[in-house]
C-alpha cells in the first residue's frame, strides 16, 4: 500500500528499497539509510516545486 501511494505521489521506488533494506538488516541496520531515503523524497519534492 505504501509503495502504491508513494508511486502516486512521485516517490522513487528506491526510497522504499532503502527503508526495507535497513529494516531487514535490523538490529545492525543503519539509521543513515532511512534518513537518506527521506532526503531523496525531499529532494524530489523540491525539484517538482521548482519546475
C-alpha positions in Angstrom: 0.0 0.0 0.0 2.8 2.4 0.9 4.6 1.8 -2.4 1.3 2.4 -4.3 0.7 5.7 -2.6 4.3 6.7 -2.9 4.1 6.0 -6.7 1.0 8.2 -6.9 2.9 11.0 -5.1 6.1 10.6 -7.2 8.2 8.9 -4.6 11.0 6.8 -6.2 10.8 3.1 -5.5 14.5 3.3 -4.4 13.4 5.2 -1.3 11.3 2.3 -0.2 14.0 -0.2 -1.1 16.4 1.7 1.2 13.9 1.7 4.1 13.1 -2.0 3.6 16.8 -3.0 3.4 17.5 -1.1 6.6 14.6 -2.8 8.4 15.6 -6.2 7.1 19.1 -5.6 8.4 18.0 -4.9 12.0 19.4 -4.9 14.6 22.5 -3.9 12.6 20.6 -1.7 10.1 21.8 1.8 9.8 19.6 4.8 10.6 21.5 6.7 7.9 19.9 4.6 5.2 16.4 5.6 6.4 17.5 9.3 6.6 18.9 9.2 3.1 15.7 7.7 1.8 13.7 10.7 3.3 16.3 13.1 1.8 15.7 11.6 -1.6 11.9 12.2 -1.2 12.5 15.8 0.0 14.8 16.5 -3.0 12.2 15.2 -5.4 9.5 17.4 -3.9 11.7 20.4 -4.0 12.6 19.7 -7.7 8.9 19.5 -8.7 8.1 22.7 -6.9 10.9 24.5 -9.0 9.5 23.2 -12.3 
